[in-house]
Amino acid sequence: MDITEIIKAVKSGRVNVTANAREEVRDDMLLLDDIFFSVNNGEIIENYPNDKPYPSCLIYGRVENGNPIHSV
């Protein structure tokens, strides 16, 4: 996966945030904007090419206050 393509997808709204992801965000007292910010400023640290139904990756980034965050 290519981080620039993921950033383009985030900026154009071509992302699917699952109900489980929304629950995790809420449980961690974050906002979806925090996740999107961290992706836009993050880096891929692991690829999962065999994930179903689509390949995925683990992204390490930071929210605006500097706290680290991992996103899949």
mmCIF file of the N, C-alpha and C atoms, coordinates in Angstrom:
data_MODEL
# 
_entry.id   MODEL 
# 
loop_
_atom_site.group_PDB 
_atom_site.id 
_atom_site.type_symbol 
_atom_site.label_atom_id 
_atom_site.label_alt_id 
_atom_site.label_comp_id 
_atom_site.label_asym_id 
_atom_site.label_entity_id 
_atom_site.label_seq_id 
_atom_site.pdbx_PDB_ins_code 
_atom_site.Cartn_x 
_atom_site.Cartn_y 
_atom_site.Cartn_z 
_atom_site.occupancy 
_atom_site.B_iso_or_equiv 
_atom_site.pdbx_formal_charge 
_atom_site.auth_seq_id 
_atom_site.auth_comp_id 
_atom_site.auth_asym_id 
_atom_site.auth_atom_id 
_atom_site.pdbx_PDB_model_num 
ATOM 1   N N  . MET A 1 1  ? 0.842   -1.178  0.000  1.00 0.00 ? 1  MET A N  1 
ATOM 2   C CA . MET A 1 1  ? 0.000   0.000   0.000  1.00 0.00 ? 1  MET A CA 1 
ATOM 3   C C  . MET A 1 1  ? 0.887   1.242   0.000  1.00 0.00 ? 1  MET A C  1 
ATOM 4   N N  . ASP A 1 2  ? 0.309   2.308   -0.490 1.00 0.00 ? 2  ASP A N  1 
ATOM 5   C CA . ASP A 1 2  ? 1.035   3.567   -0.621 1.00 0.00 ? 2  ASP A CA 1 
ATOM 6   C C  . ASP A 1 2  ? 0.327   4.636   0.221  1.00 0.00 ? 2  ASP A C  1 
ATOM 7   N N  . ILE A 1 3  ? 1.050   5.243   1.143  1.00 0.00 ? 3  ILE A N  1 
ATOM 8   C CA . ILE A 1 3  ? 0.455   6.231   2.051  1.00 0.00 ? 3  ILE A CA 1 
ATOM 9   C C  . ILE A 1 3  ? -0.140  7.409   1.281  1.00 0.00 ? 3  ILE A C  1 
ATOM 10  N N  . THR A 1 4  ? 0.459   7.792   0.153  1.00 0.00 ? 4  THR A N  1 
ATOM 11  C CA . THR A 1 4  ? -0.088  8.926   -0.594 1.00 0.00 ? 4  THR A CA 1 
ATOM 12  C C  . THR A 1 4  ? -1.469  8.601   -1.157 1.00 0.00 ? 4  THR A C  1 
ATOM 13  N N  . GLU A 1 5  ? -1.686  7.365   -1.567 1.00 0.00 ? 5  GLU A N  1 
ATOM 14  C CA . GLU A 1 5  ? -3.006  6.965   -2.068 1.00 0.00 ? 5  GLU A CA 1 
ATOM 15  C C  . GLU A 1 5  ? -4.027  6.940   -0.934 1.00 0.00 ? 5  GLU A C  1 
ATOM 16  N N  . ILE A 1 6  ? -3.606  6.523   0.240  1.00 0.00 ? 6  ILE A N  1 
ATOM 17  C CA . ILE A 1 6  ? -4.502  6.511   1.403  1.00 0.00 ? 6  ILE A CA 1 
ATOM 18  C C  . ILE A 1 6  ? -4.874  7.941   1.786  1.00 0.00 ? 6  ILE A C  1 
ATOM 19  N N  . ILE A 1 7  ? -3.901  8.832   1.785  1.00 0.00 ? 7  ILE A N  1 
ATOM 20  C CA . ILE A 1 7  ? -4.164  10.239  2.105  1.00 0.00 ? 7  ILE A CA 1 
ATOM 21  C C  . ILE A 1 7  ? -5.140  10.842  1.094  1.00 0.00 ? 7  ILE A C  1 
ATOM 22  N N  . LYS A 1 8  ? -4.959  10.539  -0.192 1.00 0.00 ? 8  LYS A N  1 
ATOM 23  C CA . LYS A 1 8  ? -5.896  11.022  -1.213 1.00 0.00 ? 8  LYS A CA 1 
ATOM 24  C C  . LYS A 1 8  ? -7.306  10.509  -0.940 1.00 0.00 ? 8  LYS A C  1 
ATOM 25  N N  . ALA A 1 9  ? -7.414  9.240   -0.570 1.00 0.00 ? 9  ALA A N  1 
ATOM 26  C CA . ALA A 1 9  ? -8.731  8.653   -0.277 1.00 0.00 ? 9  ALA A CA 1 
ATOM 27  C C  . ALA A 1 9  ? -9.378  9.346   0.920  1.00 0.00 ? 9  ALA A C  1 
ATOM 28  N N  . VAL A 1 10 ? -8.594  9.618   1.957  1.00 0.00 ? 10 VAL A N  1 
ATOM 29  C CA . VAL A 1 10 ? -9.127  10.306  3.139  1.00 0.00 ? 10 VAL A CA 1 
ATOM 30  C C  . VAL A 1 10 ? -9.607  11.703  2.754  1.00 0.00 ? 10 VAL A C  1 
ATOM 31  N N  . LYS A 1 11 ? -8.783  12.433  2.018  1.00 0.00 ? 11 LYS A N  1 
ATOM 32  C CA . LYS A 1 11 ? -9.124  13.814  1.654  1.00 0.00 ? 11 LYS A CA 1 
ATOM 33  C C  . LYS A 1 11 ? -10.348 13.895  0.751  1.00 0.00 ? 11 LYS A C  1 
ATOM 34  N N  . SER A 1 12 ? -10.563 12.864  -0.057 1.00 0.00 ? 12 SER A N  1 
ATOM 35  C CA . SER A 1 12 ? -11.714 12.884  -0.971 1.00 0.00 ? 12 SER A CA 1 
ATOM 36  C C  . SER A 1 12 ? -12.931 12.163  -0.392 1.00 0.00 ? 12 SER A C  1 
ATOM 37  N N  . GLY A 1 13 ? -12.807 11.670  0.842  1.00 0.00 ? 13 GLY A N  1 
ATOM 38  C CA . GLY A 1 13 ? -13.942 11.014  1.491  1.00 0.00 ? 13 GLY A CA 1 
ATOM 39  C C  . GLY A 1 13 ? -14.193 9.593   1.027  1.00 0.00 ? 13 GLY A C  1 
ATOM 40  N N  . ARG A 1 14 ? -13.215 8.976   0.382  1.00 0.00 ? 14 ARG A N  1 
ATOM 41  C CA . ARG A 1 14 ? -13.366 7.604   -0.103 1.00 0.00 ? 14 ARG A CA 1 
ATOM 42  C C  . ARG A 1 14 ? -12.864 6.587   0.918  1.00 0.00 ? 14 ARG A C  1 
ATOM 43  N N  . VAL A 1 15 ? -13.337 6.706   2.141  1.00 0.00 ? 15 VAL A N  1 
ATOM 44  C CA . VAL A 1 15 ? -12.984 5.760   3.197  1.00 0.00 ? 15 VAL A CA 1 
ATOM 45  C C  . VAL A 1 15 ? -14.262 5.215   3.815  1.00 0.00 ? 15 VAL A C  1 
ATOM 46  N N  . ASN A 1 16 ? -14.195 3.994   4.284  1.00 0.00 ? 16 ASN A N  1 
ATOM 47  C CA . ASN A 1 16 ? -15.324 3.366   4.958  1.00 0.00 ? 16 ASN A CA 1 
ATOM 48  C C  . ASN A 1 16 ? -14.954 3.189   6.423  1.00 0.00 ? 16 ASN A C  1 
ATOM 49  N N  . VAL A 1 17 ? -15.626 3.913   7.281  1.00 0.00 ? 17 VAL A N  1 
ATOM 50  C CA . VAL A 1 17 ? -15.388 3.799   8.718  1.00 0.00 ? 17 VAL A CA 1 
ATOM 51  C C  . VAL A 1 17 ? -16.456 2.858   9.266  1.00 0.00 ? 17 VAL A C  1 
ATOM 52  N N  . THR A 1 18 ? -16.025 1.687   9.710  1.00 0.00 ? 18 THR A N  1 
ATOM 53  C CA . THR A 1 18 ? -16.968 0.681   10.192 1.00 0.00 ? 18 THR A CA 1 
ATOM 54  C C  . THR A 1 18 ? -17.564 1.076   11.540 1.00 0.00 ? 18 THR A C  1 
ATOM 55  N N  . ALA A 1 19 ? -18.653 0.414   11.874 1.00 0.00 ? 19 ALA A N  1 
ATOM 56  C CA . ALA A 1 19 ? -19.281 0.644   13.181 1.00 0.00 ? 19 ALA A CA 1 
ATOM 57  C C  . ALA A 1 19 ? -18.302 0.313   14.296 1.00 0.00 ? 19 ALA A C  1 
ATOM 58  N N  . ASN A 1 20 ? -17.522 -0.751  14.112 1.00 0.00 ? 20 ASN A N  1 
ATOM 59  C CA . ASN A 1 20 ? -16.521 -1.131  15.115 1.00 0.00 ? 20 ASN A CA 1 
ATOM 60  C C  . ASN A 1 20 ? -15.464 -0.038  15.268 1.00 0.00 ? 20 ASN A C  1 
ATOM 61  N N  . ALA A 1 21 ? -15.032 0.532   14.157 1.00 0.00 ? 21 ALA A N  1 
ATOM 62  C CA . ALA A 1 21 ? -14.037 1.613   14.216 1.00 0.00 ? 21 ALA A CA 1 
ATOM 63  C C  . ALA A 1 21 ? -14.604 2.838   14.930 1.00 0.00 ? 21 ALA A C  1 
ATOM 64  N N  . ARG A 1 22 ? -15.857 3.158   14.645 1.00 0.00 ? 22 ARG A N  1 
ATOM 65  C CA . ARG A 1 22 ? -16.492 4.301   15.321 1.00 0.00 ? 22 ARG A CA 1 
ATOM 66  C C  . ARG A 1 22 ? -16.577 4.059   16.827 1.00 0.00 ? 22 ARG A C  1 
ATOM 67  N N  . GLU A 1 23 ? -16.865 2.820   17.200 1.00 0.00 ? 23 GLU A N  1 
ATOM 68  C CA . GLU A 1 23 ? -16.928 2.469   18.623 1.00 0.00 ? 23 GLU A CA 1 
ATOM 69  C C  . GLU A 1 23 ? -15.556 2.601   19.277 1.00 0.00 ? 23 GLU A C  1 
ATOM 70  N N  . GLU A 1 24 ? -14.512 2.129   18.587 1.00 0.00 ? 24 GLU A N  1 
ATOM 71  C CA . GLU A 1 24 ? -13.146 2.235   19.111 1.00 0.00 ? 24 GLU A CA 1 
ATOM 72  C C  . GLU A 1 24 ? -12.741 3.699   19.281 1.00 0.00 ? 24 GLU A C  1 
ATOM 73  N N  . VAL A 1 25 ? -13.071 4.517   18.299 1.00 0.00 ? 25 VAL A N  1 
ATOM 74  C CA . VAL A 1 25 ? -12.760 5.952   18.373 1.00 0.00 ? 25 VAL A CA 1 
ATOM 75  C C  . VAL A 1 25 ? -13.430 6.567   19.596 1.00 0.00 ? 25 VAL A C  1 
ATOM 76  N N  . ARG A 1 26 ? -14.704 6.255   19.763 1.00 0.00 ? 26 ARG A N  1 
ATOM 77  C CA . ARG A 1 26 ? -15.458 6.796   20.908 1.00 0.00 ? 26 ARG A CA 1 
ATOM 78  C C  . ARG A 1 26 ? -14.871 6.294   22.227 1.00 0.00 ? 26 ARG A C  1 
ATOM 79  N N  . ASP A 1 27 ? -14.573 4.982   22.303 1.00 0.00 ? 27 ASP A N  1 
ATOM 80  C CA . ASP A 1 27 ? -14.016 4.410   23.530 1.00 0.00 ? 27 ASP A CA 1 
ATOM 81  C C  . ASP A 1 27 ? -12.669 5.032   23.895 1.00 0.00 ? 27 ASP A C  1 
ATOM 82  N N  . ASP A 1 28 ? -11.898 5.399   22.866 1.00 0.00 ? 28 ASP A N  1 
ATOM 83  C CA . ASP A 1 28 ? -10.585 6.021   23.098 1.00 0.00 ? 28 ASP A CA 1 
ATOM 84  C C  . ASP A 1 28 ? -10.679 7.536   23.253 1.00 0.00 ? 28 ASP A C  1 
ATOM 85  N N  . MET A 1 29 ? -11.914 8.047   23.293 1.00 0.00 ? 29 MET A N  1 
ATOM 86  C CA . MET A 1 29 ? -12.170 9.481   23.442 1.00 0.00 ? 29 MET A CA 1 
ATOM 87  C C  . MET A 1 29 ? -11.450 10.303  22.367 1.00 0.00 ? 29 MET A C  1 
ATOM 88  N N  . LEU A 1 30 ? -11.546 9.817   21.134 1.00 0.00 ? 30 LEU A N  1 
ATOM 89  C CA . LEU A 1 30 ? -10.983 10.508  19.983 1.00 0.00 ? 30 LEU A CA 1 
ATOM 90  C C  . LEU A 1 30 ? -12.117 10.956  19.076 1.00 0.00 ? 30 LEU A C  1 
ATOM 91  N N  . LEU A 1 31 ? -11.765 11.702  18.062 1.00 0.00 ? 31 LEU A N  1 
ATOM 92  C CA . LEU A 1 31 ? -12.687 12.086  17.004 1.00 0.00 ? 31 LEU A CA 1 
ATOM 93  C C  . LEU A 1 31 ? -12.191 11.474  15.704 1.00 0.00 ? 31 LEU A C  1 
ATOM 94  N N  . LEU A 1 32 ? -13.094 11.263  14.758 1.00 0.00 ? 32 LEU A N  1 
ATOM 95  C CA . LEU A 1 32 ? -12.643 10.777  13.453 1.00 0.00 ? 32 LEU A CA 1 
ATOM 96  C C  . LEU A 1 32 ? -11.642 11.745  12.843 1.00 0.00 ? 32 LEU A C  1 
ATOM 97  N N  . ASP A 1 33 ? -11.810 13.029  13.097 1.00 0.00 ? 33 ASP A N  1 
ATOM 98  C CA . ASP A 1 33 ? -10.839 14.010  12.596 1.00 0.00 ? 33 ASP A CA 1 
ATOM 99  C C  . ASP A 1 33 ? -9.444  13.749  13.156 1.00 0.00 ? 33 ASP A C  1 
ATOM 100 N N  . ASP A 1 34 ? -9.352  13.243  14.390 1.00 0.00 ? 34 ASP A N  1 
ATOM 101 C CA . ASP A 1 34 ? -8.047  12.881  14.962 1.00 0.00 ? 34 ASP A CA 1 
ATOM 102 C C  . ASP A 1 34 ? -7.411  11.759  14.147 1.00 0.00 ? 34 ASP A C  1 
ATOM 103 N N  . ILE A 1 35 ? -8.227  10.769  13.800 1.00 0.00 ? 35 ILE A N  1 
ATOM 104 C CA . ILE A 1 35 ? -7.725  9.639   13.016 1.00 0.00 ? 35 ILE A CA 1 
ATOM 105 C C  . ILE A 1 35 ? -7.255  10.134  11.652 1.00 0.00 ? 35 ILE A C  1 
ATOM 106 N N  . PHE A 1 36 ? -8.088  10.938  10.989 1.00 0.00 ? 36 PHE A N  1 
ATOM 107 C CA . PHE A 1 36 ? -7.728  11.439  9.670  1.00 0.00 ? 36 PHE A CA 1 
ATOM 108 C C  . PHE A 1 36 ? -6.473  12.308  9.732  1.00 0.00 ? 36 PHE A C  1 
ATOM 109 N N  . PHE A 1 37 ? -6.339  13.133  10.760 1.00 0.00 ? 37 PHE A N  1 
ATOM 110 C CA . PHE A 1 37 ? -5.138  13.957  10.935 1.00 0.00 ? 37 PHE A CA 1 
ATOM 111 C C  . PHE A 1 37 ? -3.904  13.068  11.070 1.00 0.00 ? 37 PHE A C  1 
ATOM 112 N N  . SER A 1 38 ? -4.010  12.020  11.887 1.00 0.00 ? 38 SER A N  1 
ATOM 113 C CA . SER A 1 38 ? -2.855  11.142  12.112 1.00 0.00 ? 38 SER A CA 1 
ATOM 114 C C  . SER A 1 38 ? -2.472  10.388  10.847 1.00 0.00 ? 38 SER A C  1 
ATOM 115 N N  . VAL A 1 39 ? -3.458  10.006  10.050 1.00 0.00 ? 39 VAL A N  1 
ATOM 116 C CA . VAL A 1 39 ? -3.164  9.325   8.781  1.00 0.00 ? 39 VAL A CA 1 
ATOM 117 C C  . VAL A 1 39 ? -2.477  10.293  7.824  1.00 0.00 ? 39 VAL A C  1 
ATOM 118 N N  . ASN A 1 40 ? -2.993  11.508  7.738  1.00 0.00 ? 40 ASN A N  1 
ATOM 119 C CA . ASN A 1 40 ? -2.402  12.504  6.834  1.00 0.00 ? 40 ASN A CA 1 
ATOM 120 C C  . ASN A 1 40 ? -0.964  12.840  7.195  1.00 0.00 ? 40 ASN A C  1 
ATOM 121 N N  . ASN A 1 41 ? -0.580  12.604  8.431  1.00 0.00 ? 41 ASN A N  1 
ATOM 122 C CA . ASN A 1 41 ? 0.772   12.927  8.889  1.00 0.00 ? 41 ASN A CA 1 
ATOM 123 C C  . ASN A 1 41 ? 1.535   11.690  9.354  1.00 0.00 ? 41 ASN A C  1 
ATOM 124 N N  . GLY A 1 42 ? 1.032   10.523  8.996  1.00 0.00 ? 42 GLY A N  1 
ATOM 125 C CA . GLY A 1 42 ? 1.618   9.289   9.502  1.00 0.00 ? 42 GLY A CA 1 
ATOM 126 C C  . GLY A 1 42 ? 2.440   8.535   8.474  1.00 0.00 ? 42 GLY A C  1 
ATOM 127 N N  . GLU A 1 43 ? 2.776   7.312   8.861  1.00 0.00 ? 43 GLU A N  1 
ATOM 128 C CA . GLU A 1 43 ? 3.541   6.436   7.980  1.00 0.00 ? 43 GLU A CA 1 
ATOM 129 C C  . GLU A 1 43 ? 3.044   5.004   8.147  1.00 0.00 ? 43 GLU A C  1 
ATOM 130 N N  . ILE A 1 44 ? 3.109   4.256   7.061  1.00 0.00 ? 44 ILE A N  1 
ATOM 131 C CA . ILE A 1 44 ? 2.741   2.844   7.114  1.00 0.00 ? 44 ILE A CA 1 
ATOM 132 C C  . ILE A 1 44 ? 3.866   2.093   7.801  1.00 0.00 ? 44 ILE A C  1 
ATOM 133 N N  . ILE A 1 45 ? 3.518   1.329   8.838  1.00 0.00 ? 45 ILE A N  1 
ATOM 134 C CA . ILE A 1 45 ? 4.541   0.547   9.530  1.00 0.00 ? 45 ILE A CA 1 
ATOM 135 C C  . ILE A 1 45 ? 4.361   -0.954  9.309  1.00 0.00 ? 45 ILE A C  1 
ATOM 136 N N  . GLU A 1 46 ? 3.211   -1.353  8.762  1.00 0.00 ? 46 GLU A N  1 
ATOM 137 C CA . GLU A 1 46 ? 3.000   -2.762  8.456  1.00 0.00 ? 46 GLU A CA 1 
ATOM 138 C C  . GLU A 1 46 ? 1.895   -2.886  7.411  1.00 0.00 ? 46 GLU A C  1 
ATOM 139 N N  . ASN A 1 47 ? 2.111   -3.769  6.445  1.00 0.00 ? 47 ASN A N  1 
ATOM 140 C CA . ASN A 1 47 ? 1.109   -4.043  5.419  1.00 0.00 ? 47 ASN A CA 1 
ATOM 141 C C  . ASN A 1 47 ? 0.451   -5.384  5.677  1.00 0.00 ? 47 ASN A C  1 
ATOM 142 N N  . TYR A 1 48 ? -0.841  -5.466  5.378  1.00 0.00 ? 48 TYR A N  1 
ATOM 143 C CA . TYR A 1 48 ? -1.605  -6.706  5.494  1.00 0.00 ? 48 TYR A CA 1 
ATOM 144 C C  . TYR A 1 48 ? -2.249  -6.986  4.133  1.00 0.00 ? 48 TYR A C  1 
ATOM 145 N N  . PRO A 1 49 ? -1.455  -7.450  3.173  1.00 0.00 ? 49 PRO A N  1 
ATOM 146 C CA . PRO A 1 49 ? -1.963  -7.617  1.804  1.00 0.00 ? 49 PRO A CA 1 
ATOM 147 C C  . PRO A 1 49 ? -3.029  -8.699  1.665  1.00 0.00 ? 49 PRO A C  1 
ATOM 148 N N  . ASN A 1 50 ? -3.096  -9.620  2.603  1.00 0.00 ? 50 ASN A N  1 
ATOM 149 C CA . ASN A 1 50 ? -4.053  -10.720 2.497  1.00 0.00 ? 50 ASN A CA 1 
ATOM 150 C C  . ASN A 1 50 ? -5.331  -10.496 3.297  1.00 0.00 ? 50 ASN A C  1 
ATOM 151 N N  . ASP A 1 51 ? -5.485  -9.309  3.907  1.00 0.00 ? 51 ASP A N  1 
ATOM 152 C CA . ASP A 1 51 ? -6.726  -9.015  4.640  1.00 0.00 ? 51 ASP A CA 1 
ATOM 153 C C  . ASP A 1 51 ? -7.918  -9.082  3.693  1.00 0.00 ? 51 ASP A C  1 
ATOM 154 N N  . LYS A 1 52 ? -9.045  -9.457  4.219  1.00 0.00 ? 52 LYS A N  1 
ATOM 155 C CA . LYS A 1 52 ? -10.289 -9.545  3.455  1.00 0.00 ? 52 LYS A CA 1 
ATOM 156 C C  . LYS A 1 52 ? -11.315 -8.611  4.068  1.00 0.00 ? 52 LYS A C  1 
ATOM 157 N N  . PRO A 1 53 ? -12.143 -7.986  3.320  1.00 0.00 ? 53 PRO A N  1 
ATOM 158 C CA . PRO A 1 53 ? -12.321 -8.148  1.879  1.00 0.00 ? 53 PRO A CA 1 
ATOM 159 C C  . PRO A 1 53 ? -11.317 -7.354  1.045  1.00 0.00 ? 53 PRO A C  1 
ATOM 160 N N  . TYR A 1 54 ? -10.504 -6.492  1.695  1.00 0.00 ? 54 TYR A N  1 
ATOM 161 C CA . TYR A 1 54 ? -9.511  -5.697  0.977  1.00 0.00 ? 54 TYR A CA 1 
ATOM 162 C C  . TYR A 1 54 ? -8.199  -5.702  1.745  1.00 0.00 ? 54 TYR A C  1 
ATOM 163 N N  . PRO A 1 55 ? -7.080  -5.503  1.046  1.00 0.00 ? 55 PRO A N  1 
ATOM 164 C CA . PRO A 1 55 ? -5.808  -5.348  1.756  1.00 0.00 ? 55 PRO A CA 1 
ATOM 165 C C  . PRO A 1 55 ? -5.881  -4.148  2.701  1.00 0.00 ? 55 PRO A C  1 
ATOM 166 N N  . SER A 1 56 ? -5.095  -4.189  3.773  1.00 0.00 ? 56 SER A N  1 
ATOM 167 C CA . SER A 1 56 ? -5.067  -3.070  4.715  1.00 0.00 ? 56 SER A CA 1 
ATOM 168 C C  . SER A 1 56 ? -3.640  -2.865  5.199  1.00 0.00 ? 56 SER A C  1 
ATOM 169 N N  . CYS A 1 57 ? -3.468  -1.894  6.076  1.00 0.00 ? 57 CYS A N  1 
ATOM 170 C CA . CYS A 1 57 ? -2.146  -1.616  6.621  1.00 0.00 ? 57 CYS A CA 1 
ATOM 171 C C  . CYS A 1 57 ? -2.298  -0.960  7.983  1.00 0.00 ? 57 CYS A C  1 
ATOM 172 N N  . LEU A 1 58 ? -1.208  -0.970  8.741  1.00 0.00 ? 58 LEU A N  1 
ATOM 173 C CA . LEU A 1 58 ? -1.146  -0.307  10.041 1.00 0.00 ? 58 LEU A CA 1 
ATOM 174 C C  . LEU A 1 58 ? -0.398  1.009   9.849  1.00 0.00 ? 58 LEU A C  1 
ATOM 175 N N  . ILE A 1 59 ? -1.034  2.091   10.268 1.00 0.00 ? 59 ILE A N  1 
ATOM 176 C CA . ILE A 1 59 ? -0.437  3.422   10.124 1.00 0.00 ? 59 ILE A CA 1 
ATOM 177 C C  . ILE A 1 59 ? -0.145  3.984   11.504 1.00 0.00 ? 59 ILE A C  1 
ATOM 178 N N  . TYR A 1 60 ? 1.071   4.473   11.668 1.00 0.00 ? 60 TYR A N  1 
ATOM 179 C CA . TYR A 1 60 ? 1.463   5.157   12.896 1.00 0.00 ? 60 TYR A CA 1 
ATOM 180 C C  . TYR A 1 60 ? 1.487   6.648   12.603 1.00 0.00 ? 60 TYR A C  1 
ATOM 181 N N  . GLY A 1 61 ? 0.791   7.399   13.455 1.00 0.00 ? 61 GLY A N  1 
ATOM 182 C CA . GLY A 1 61 ? 0.783   8.850   13.326 1.00 0.00 ? 61 GLY A CA 1 
ATOM 183 C C  . GLY A 1 61 ? 0.563   9.482   14.683 1.00 0.00 ? 61 GLY A C  1 
ATOM 184 N N  . ARG A 1 62 ? 0.363   10.763  14.680 1.00 0.00 ? 62 ARG A N  1 
ATOM 185 C CA . ARG A 1 62 ? 0.096   11.498  15.922 1.00 0.00 ? 62 ARG A CA 1 
ATOM 186 C C  . ARG A 1 62 ? -1.103  12.415  15.711 1.00 0.00 ? 62 ARG A C  1 
ATOM 187 N N  . VAL A 1 63 ? -1.881  12.588  16.778 1.00 0.00 ? 63 VAL A N  1 
ATOM 188 C CA . VAL A 1 63 ? -2.977  13.551  16.727 1.00 0.00 ? 63 VAL A CA 1 
ATOM 189 C C  . VAL A 1 63 ? -2.386  14.944  16.930 1.00 0.00 ? 63 VAL A C  1 
ATOM 190 N N  . GLU A 1 64 ? -3.214  15.968  16.778 1.00 0.00 ? 64 GLU A N  1 
ATOM 191 C CA . GLU A 1 64 ? -2.700  17.345  16.826 1.00 0.00 ? 64 GLU A CA 1 
ATOM 192 C C  . GLU A 1 64 ? -1.970  17.686  18.113 1.00 0.00 ? 64 GLU A C  1 
ATOM 193 N N  . ASN A 1 65 ? -2.368  17.084  19.243 1.00 0.00 ? 65 ASN A N  1 
ATOM 194 C CA . ASN A 1 65 ? -1.687  17.391  20.505 1.00 0.00 ? 65 ASN A CA 1 
ATOM 195 C C  . ASN A 1 65 ? -0.397  16.590  20.675 1.00 0.00 ? 65 ASN A C  1 
ATOM 196 N N  . GLY A 1 66 ? -0.047  15.771  19.681 1.00 0.00 ? 66 GLY A N  1 
ATOM 197 C CA . GLY A 1 66 ? 1.204   15.024  19.710 1.00 0.00 ? 66 GLY A CA 1 
ATOM 198 C C  . GLY A 1 66 ? 1.093   13.602  20.217 1.00 0.00 ? 66 GLY A C  1 
ATOM 199 N N  . ASN A 1 67 ? -0.070  13.208  20.721 1.00 0.00 ? 67 ASN A N  1 
ATOM 200 C CA . ASN A 1 67 ? -0.229  11.836  21.209 1.00 0.00 ? 67 ASN A CA 1 
ATOM 201 C C  . ASN A 1 67 ? -0.169  10.852  20.046 1.00 0.00 ? 67 ASN A C  1 
ATOM 202 N N  . PRO A 1 68 ? 0.535   9.725   20.237 1.00 0.00 ? 68 PRO A N  1 
ATOM 203 C CA . PRO A 1 68 ? 0.651   8.728   19.173 1.00 0.00 ? 68 PRO A CA 1 
ATOM 204 C C  . PRO A 1 68 ? -0.649  7.951   18.986 1.00 0.00 ? 68 PRO A C  1 
ATOM 205 N N  . ILE A 1 69 ? -0.844  7.480   17.761 1.00 0.00 ? 69 ILE A N  1 
ATOM 206 C CA . ILE A 1 69 ? -2.028  6.688   17.449 1.00 0.00 ? 69 ILE A CA 1 
ATOM 207 C C  . ILE A 1 69 ? -1.695  5.705   16.330 1.00 0.00 ? 69 ILE A C  1 
ATOM 208 N N  . HIS A 1 70 ? -2.272  4.526   16.416 1.00 0.00 ? 70 HIS A N  1 
ATOM 209 C CA . HIS A 1 70 ? -2.142  3.504   15.379 1.00 0.00 ? 70 HIS A CA 1 
ATOM 210 C C  . HIS A 1 70 ? -3.514  3.289   14.757 1.00 0.00 ? 70 HIS A C  1 
ATOM 211 N N  . SER A 1 71 ? -3.563  3.227   13.446 1.00 0.00 ? 71 SER A N  1 
ATOM 212 C CA . SER A 1 71 ? -4.820  3.024   12.722 1.00 0.00 ? 71 SER A CA 1 
ATOM 213 C C  . SER A 1 71 ? -4.637  1.915   11.702 1.00 0.00 ? 71 SER A C  1 
ATOM 214 N N  . VAL A 1 72 ? -5.694  1.137   11.490 1.00 0.00 ? 72 VAL A N  1 
ATOM 215 C CA . VAL A 1 72 ? -5.682  0.101   10.446 1.00 0.00 ? 72 VAL A CA 1 
ATOM 216 C C  . VAL A 1 72 ? -6.669  0.521   9.381  1.00 0.00 ? 72 VAL A C  1 
# 
